Amino acid sequence: MALRLLAARRRTTAPGGATGLPRAPRDGRPLVCSAEQRRIWLAELVAGPGAVPPVTAGLALDGPLDPERLTAALAAVLGRHPVLRARFAARTGPDGRPDAEPWQTLPADPPTAAETAVLVETLDLTPFPEPEREDIARGMAVSAAGQPFDPATGRLLRLTVLRLAADRHRLLLACHHLAADGASVAVLLDGLATAYRDGPHTVPAGPETPDYADYAQWSGDRLERVLPDRLAYWRHQLAGAPPRLLPDLAPPSRPVRAGGRSTATAVARVDAATLEALRGAGRGAPLTAHTALLTGYLMLLARAARTAEATVGVVSGGRPHPELATTVGCFTDLLPLRVKLHGDPGFRTLAHRVRDALAAALTHAAPFDRIVSAVAPRRAPGVHPLFQALFVEREEGARAATGGAGSGWGPGLASRPWGQEVDGTAYDLTLAATTGPGGAELVLTYPRDRFAPGAAGAFTAELADLLRLSAENPDAPVSRLRTPEAWRPAPAPDGAPSESRPAPGPNPLGAEAAADAEDRAVDGAHAPSWAAGTASVTEAVCALWAEVLGRPGIGPDDDLFALGGDSLAVVRIAARTEDRFGVPVPAVLFFETPTPAAFGAALARLVEEHRHG
């Protein structure tokens, strides 16, 4: 896997030549969070709880299951990995007010049986007809995975047990991303299986084993030394990139029913022979499956958006120290990958551009929220910054490991991975590729209110076809690899409105539009009372933004994000605005009204509405 092969593996050296990860103090005081945790914390402060979907794994268990033994095994796992019970809170700033930067406080004692029991929910499906139980279990798993966590409570893990029969169960393990990533869930389920089979005492623990708080402190110290040069790279790399990738997929024919799922998936497969042929298209050395599949995804995204370049998100990171191999925590972040298709390249040429871009991106890896702050892209509400399409590769071996298949759950209890989905995504399109000896499974997740199911299905199937055509002729220019493009909206008859509705673009509410709206309100014969105070509110907003950003002289038409505003600044300004004006300010307001003039007008309206109930 390219990300694993290219990730930097640095080690620290302890006295005597032995490698060792420094340990963070354990004196009960709050500890620093990692850059990965900071990104997730800020995302949820801005967009609300559940903005970052949880990490999940499903498991099918056939045979008699002992609930008390399962709870005791979970308690042992929780005791081994304190990050799962860490409490998160905002730091206190120099002025005594809560800041947006997070602290984490680790539990002082092992979990009690009562504390563990509240994390386990058992749902009995035996009253339902037997043929329907599996489908009901999948629906309940989606619902359970969608329940938000509260990082302040110290409960960052949930285990849902779905009882289909006395000897048939489905397990869903869900963890907040602050406490785990995909590889961590495999560690957790393996530890759970071992503790269930052999007893809780078999879960390794002790001061010689580092936990995630040790990594958070160690990685933060390393990051500060390299961050300035890496951010300079990203400013150069993303300069002039289009503000948004807009794939032209057909929209739904009717509005999505309220209260239903917000996302759906489409699936296609790439056979082993095709994948192997794609990997063989590398010059000098075979391509990784990650690079080959990502290249095809970029080709189709650029075609769908009618552009000569595409920027997608890829997952970066991993456990950068050997002592962290079995540590649970979030070790992954996101990187924007910008690739140009100039010159109408073939798959082979483009794949090498992708491989070079990946290598450069990983060499200059930096926390994603810091990259966004450094690049300062134009922001719009509901639009993920820098990229709106994500690519994730999962290996079949890692997927099997999450089923505890390696060690087993004990005599008479068979386990296997159980597929389940999580509802919710921050992206327009997310492609998850699971690779193994049989080829690759491509799962495309998309928002149901943006794209029609048929269009998403056609897009995923066409990606598989495009990869097959590329495998057959890796040097053929991309433009000659013709596919039906059945995902595009149907052309409208002459004189009829097109069925294609435009996707949301950059924030249309600029300073001029906000000023025009304000002028109309003030000039009206019956101007609302909030309008009279807008000018003074705007002045106060300018001063407040200048204080938070450390940028004196901010004017009414200056753009918050062009000034270097980021998620941290948004949260800080929102908190101080509420202190100053006595009204809560939704974070989305900053994206809808990114200038003091526009924000001041909206804020004055909020104050007036709050005053009159």
SVG drawing of the C-alpha trace seen along z (x, -y; Angstrom):
<svg xmlns="http://www.w3.org/2000/svg" viewBox="-43 -55 67 81">
<polyline fill="none" stroke="black" stroke-width="0.4" points="0.0,0.0 1.5,-3.3 0.6,-5.2 2.3,-2.6 5.4,-2.3 5.9,-6.0 5.1,-7.1 8.1,-8.3 9.1,-5.9 11.1,-7.9 12.3,-6.6 13.5,-8.1 16.6,-6.7 16.7,-6.2 19.9,-5.9 21.8,-2.8 20.7,-2.7 17.3,-1.2 14.4,-2.7 11.7,-4.1 8.7,-6.4 8.8,-9.1 6.0,-8.8 3.6,-11.6 3.2,-12.5 0.4,-10.8 -0.3,-13.2 -4.0,-13.8 -3.6,-17.0 -5.0,-17.5 -2.7,-16.4 -2.2,-17.7 -4.1,-16.3 -2.6,-15.1 -2.9,-17.0 -5.3,-14.3 -7.5,-14.7 -7.4,-18.5 -8.7,-18.3 -11.7,-16.1 -12.4,-18.2 -12.6,-21.4 -14.7,-19.8 -17.3,-18.9 -17.2,-22.3 -17.9,-23.9 -20.3,-21.5 -21.8,-19.9 -21.7,-16.4 -21.4,-13.6 -19.8,-15.8 -17.0,-13.2 -18.6,-9.7 -17.5,-7.1 -15.1,-4.3 -17.1,-1.0 -16.6,2.7 -19.2,5.4 -18.9,9.0 -21.1,12.1 -20.9,14.6 -22.4,18.1 -22.7,20.2 -23.6,19.6 -22.5,16.1 -22.1,15.3 -23.2,11.7 -21.4,11.4 -18.2,12.8 -18.4,10.3 -18.9,7.4 -15.9,8.5 -13.8,8.8 -14.8,5.3 -13.8,4.0 -10.3,5.5 -9.9,3.8 -11.0,0.5 -8.5,0.7 -5.7,1.4 -6.6,-1.6 -7.4,-4.7 -8.0,-6.9 -11.4,-5.2 -12.4,-6.7 -10.6,-10.1 -12.6,-13.2 -12.1,-16.1 -12.7,-19.8 -11.6,-23.2 -8.5,-24.7 -8.8,-27.9 -7.2,-30.9 -5.0,-33.6 -8.2,-35.7 -9.8,-32.9 -12.3,-32.0 -12.6,-28.6 -10.5,-28.4 -11.2,-26.2 -8.0,-24.1 -8.7,-20.7 -7.3,-19.0 -7.7,-15.3 -7.9,-13.9 -7.2,-10.2 -9.1,-8.0 -7.3,-7.4 -8.7,-4.0 -9.7,-0.9 -13.3,-0.7 -15.9,0.8 -18.4,3.4 -21.1,0.8 -19.2,-1.7 -18.6,1.0 -22.2,2.3 -23.6,-1.1 -21.5,-0.9 -23.1,2.4 -26.6,2.4 -28.3,5.7 -31.2,5.7 -33.4,8.8 -34.6,9.4 -36.1,12.9 -39.7,11.6 -39.4,10.7 -39.9,13.3 -36.6,15.2 -36.1,14.3 -36.3,10.6 -33.9,10.5 -30.7,10.0 -32.0,7.0 -33.5,5.5 -30.1,6.0 -28.4,4.1 -30.8,1.2 -30.4,1.1 -26.6,1.1 -26.8,-1.9 -29.0,-3.7 -26.7,-2.7 -23.6,-3.9 -25.2,-7.2 -25.8,-8.0 -23.4,-10.9 -20.8,-10.6 -20.2,-13.3 -16.4,-13.7 -16.9,-15.3 -18.3,-12.2 -15.4,-9.8 -17.6,-7.3 -16.0,-7.1 -16.9,-3.5 -20.2,-1.6 -20.9,2.1 -24.2,3.0 -25.2,6.7 -28.0,7.8 -29.5,11.1 -30.9,13.0 -31.3,16.3 -29.9,18.0 -26.8,19.0 -26.7,16.2 -25.5,12.7 -24.3,9.6 -21.9,7.2 -21.3,3.6 -18.4,1.8 -18.5,-2.0 -15.8,-4.4 -15.5,-8.2 -12.7,-9.2 -11.0,-11.1 -10.2,-7.7 -9.7,-5.3 -9.0,-4.7 -9.7,-1.8 -6.6,0.1 -7.4,-0.5 -10.7,1.2 -8.9,4.3 -6.7,4.1 -9.8,3.7 -11.7,6.6 -8.7,8.9 -8.2,7.9 -11.9,8.5 -11.7,11.9 -8.6,12.8 -10.1,11.6 -13.4,13.4 -11.7,16.7 -8.8,16.7 -10.0,14.4 -9.7,10.7 -6.2,11.1 -4.8,12.0 -5.1,8.4 -1.5,7.0 -1.1,3.8 1.6,2.0 3.8,-1.0 6.1,0.5 3.4,0.3 2.7,-3.2 -0.8,-4.6 -2.1,-7.2 -1.4,-10.2 2.3,-9.3 2.0,-9.5 0.1,-12.8 2.9,-14.5 5.7,-13.0 4.2,-13.7 3.4,-17.3 7.0,-18.0 8.2,-16.6 5.5,-18.5 6.5,-22.0 10.0,-21.5 8.9,-20.7 5.5,-22.4 6.7,-25.8 8.5,-24.2 5.6,-21.7 3.0,-24.4 5.1,-26.4 4.9,-23.4 1.1,-23.2 0.7,-26.9 2.7,-26.4 1.1,-23.1 -2.5,-24.3 -2.0,-27.8 -4.5,-28.4 -6.4,-25.1 -10.1,-25.3 -12.3,-26.1 -14.5,-23.1 -14.7,-19.9 -18.2,-19.6 -19.0,-16.1 -21.9,-16.3 -23.9,-13.4 -27.7,-13.3 -29.6,-14.6 -32.5,-12.7 -35.7,-13.0 -37.7,-13.8 -36.8,-15.4 -35.3,-13.0 -37.8,-12.0 -37.1,-13.8 -36.0,-11.6 -34.4,-9.0 -30.8,-8.1 -28.7,-11.0 -26.3,-8.8 -26.3,-5.7 -23.8,-3.4 -23.1,-1.9 -20.8,1.1 -18.7,2.5 -15.9,5.0 -12.5,5.1 -11.4,8.7 -7.9,9.9 -6.6,10.1 -7.5,6.5 -6.0,5.3 -2.8,7.2 -2.5,5.8 -3.0,2.3 -0.2,2.8 2.0,4.1 1.7,0.8 4.3,-0.8 7.7,-1.7 10.6,0.0 8.5,1.2 4.9,2.4 2.2,-0.1 0.5,0.5 -3.2,1.3 -3.7,-2.0 -2.0,-4.0 -3.7,-2.1 -7.3,-2.5 -6.7,-6.1 -5.5,-6.9 -8.7,-5.5 -10.8,-7.4 -9.0,-10.7 -9.5,-10.0 -13.3,-9.5 -13.7,-12.5 -12.0,-14.8 -14.1,-13.5 -17.3,-13.9 -16.3,-17.5 -15.1,-18.3 -11.8,-19.6 -8.1,-18.9 -7.2,-18.4 -8.7,-16.9 -8.0,-17.3 -9.0,-14.4 -8.5,-13.6 -6.3,-10.7 -5.7,-9.2 -2.2,-9.8 -0.4,-8.6 0.0,-5.4 1.8,-4.2 5.3,-5.9 6.9,-4.1 7.3,-0.3 6.0,-0.5 2.7,-1.8 1.8,1.3 -1.0,2.3 -1.9,-1.2 -5.5,-2.3 -6.0,-5.9 -6.4,-8.1 -3.2,-8.0 -4.7,-9.0 -5.2,-12.4 -6.2,-13.7 -4.1,-15.2 -5.3,-16.9 -3.8,-15.3 -3.8,-17.6 -3.1,-15.9 -3.2,-17.4 -4.3,-15.6 -2.7,-18.0 -1.5,-16.5 -4.2,-13.8 -2.0,-11.1 -2.6,-7.4 -3.1,-5.4 0.6,-4.6 1.7,-8.2 -1.0,-9.4 -0.3,-6.7 3.3,-7.9 2.1,-11.4 -0.2,-10.1 2.7,-8.1 5.0,-11.2 2.2,-13.4 1.6,-10.8 5.2,-10.6 5.6,-14.4 2.4,-14.8 3.4,-12.2 6.9,-13.6 5.3,-17.0 2.4,-15.6 0.9,-18.1 -2.3,-18.3 -5.2,-18.9 -6.6,-21.8 -3.2,-23.6 -3.0,-23.1 -6.5,-24.7 -5.4,-27.6 -2.2,-28.1 -3.9,-27.9 -6.9,-29.9 -9.3,-28.7 -12.6,-30.4 -15.1,-28.7 -18.8,-27.9 -21.3,-26.4 -21.6,-22.7 -18.6,-22.3 -15.5,-20.5 -12.4,-22.7 -9.7,-21.9 -11.3,-18.6 -14.9,-17.2 -14.0,-13.7 -12.2,-11.2 -10.4,-7.9 -9.8,-5.3 -8.1,-1.9 -8.8,1.0 -7.0,4.4 -9.0,7.6 -6.5,9.0 -7.1,6.0 -10.8,6.4 -10.6,10.1 -8.6,9.2 -11.5,7.0 -13.4,10.2 -11.1,11.7 -10.5,14.5 -6.9,14.9 -7.3,15.9 -10.9,17.0 -13.5,16.5 -13.2,19.9 -14.7,23.4 -18.1,23.4 -18.1,19.8 -17.4,19.0 -16.7,15.4 -16.6,13.6 -16.7,10.0 -20.2,8.6 -20.7,5.8 -22.5,2.7 -22.6,-1.0 -22.4,-4.3 -24.8,-7.0 -23.2,-10.4 -20.3,-11.9 -18.7,-15.3 -17.8,-14.7 -19.7,-14.7 -18.2,-11.3 -16.2,-8.8 -14.7,-5.8 -13.6,-3.0 -11.6,-0.2 -11.1,3.1 -8.3,5.1 -7.4,8.7 -6.5,11.9 -9.8,11.7 -9.3,8.2 -11.0,5.1 -14.4,4.1 -15.3,0.5 -17.9,-1.1 -19.0,-4.6 -20.8,-6.6 -22.8,-9.7 -25.3,-12.1 -28.8,-11.1 -30.0,-14.7 -27.2,-15.4 -27.1,-12.4 -29.6,-9.9 -29.0,-6.2 -28.9,-5.3 -26.3,-7.9 -24.1,-6.8 -24.4,-3.2 -23.5,-4.0 -20.5,-6.1 -19.2,-3.2 -19.8,-0.6 -18.1,-2.9 -15.1,-3.3 -14.7,0.5 -15.0,0.4 -12.5,-2.4 -10.0,-0.4 -10.5,2.6 -10.0,0.6 -6.8,-1.0 -5.5,2.5 -6.0,3.6 -4.2,0.5 -2.4,-1.4 -0.8,-3.8 -4.1,-4.9 -4.9,-8.6 -7.6,-9.1 -9.9,-10.7 -9.9,-7.6 -11.1,-5.3 -14.8,-5.8 -17.5,-4.8 -21.2,-5.5 -21.3,-8.2 -24.7,-7.0 -24.3,-9.0 -24.8,-12.3 -28.1,-14.1 -30.4,-13.5 -30.3,-16.4 -33.3,-18.6 -35.5,-18.9 -35.2,-22.2 -36.9,-25.0 -37.4,-22.8 -35.5,-23.4 -32.6,-21.0 -33.1,-18.2 -29.6,-18.9 -29.7,-21.2 -26.4,-23.1 -24.4,-21.8 -23.7,-24.4 -20.8,-26.6 -18.6,-29.0 -20.4,-31.2 -22.5,-33.7 -22.9,-36.0 -20.0,-38.3 -19.4,-41.7 -21.2,-43.4 -24.3,-41.3 -24.4,-41.7 -24.0,-45.5 -26.8,-45.6 -29.1,-43.7 -28.3,-46.0 -28.9,-49.1 -32.3,-47.9 -33.3,-47.2 -32.1,-50.6 -33.6,-52.6 -37.0,-50.9 -39.9,-52.9 -40.3,-50.5 -36.7,-49.5 -36.5,-46.8 -35.1,-48.0 -32.0,-45.8 -30.9,-47.7 -30.3,-50.9 -27.6,-49.2 -25.9,-47.4 -23.1,-50.0 -22.0,-49.8 -22.3,-46.1 -20.1,-45.9 -17.5,-48.1 -17.5,-45.8 -17.2,-42.7 -14.1,-44.3 -12.5,-44.9 -13.3,-41.4 -12.0,-39.7 -8.8,-41.7 -8.3,-40.7 -8.7,-37.0 -6.8,-36.9 -4.1,-39.3 -4.7,-41.4 -5.3,-45.1 -7.1,-47.3 -9.7,-44.8 -12.3,-46.6 -16.0,-45.8 -15.4,-44.2 -12.4,-42.0 -13.0,-38.2 -12.5,-36.2 -10.9,-33.3 -8.7,-35.3 -7.4,-36.9 -6.3,-33.5 -9.4,-32.6 -9.8,-28.8 -12.0,-26.5 -10.1,-27.5 -10.7,-31.2 -14.4,-30.5 -15.0,-28.8 -13.1,-31.5 -14.9,-34.3 -18.3,-32.6 -17.6,-32.2 -16.5,-35.9 -19.4,-37.1 -21.8,-35.3 -20.1,-36.8 -20.3,-40.3 -23.8,-40.2 -25.6,-37.6 -26.8,-35.4 -25.4,-32.0 -23.9,-32.2 -24.0,-29.2 -20.7,-28.4 -22.4,-28.2 -23.0,-32.0 -19.3,-32.7 -19.4,-30.8 -22.6,-32.4 -21.4,-35.9 -17.6,-35.9 -17.1,-39.7 -17.7,-42.0 -20.4,-44.0 -22.4,-40.9 -21.8,-39.2 -22.7,-42.4 -26.0,-42.7 -26.8,-39.0 -25.7,-39.4 -27.8,-42.6 -30.8,-40.6 -30.1,-37.7 -29.8,-40.2 -33.1,-41.8 -34.8,-38.4 -33.3,-37.3 -34.5,-40.5 -38.1,-39.9 -38.1,-36.2"/>
</svg>
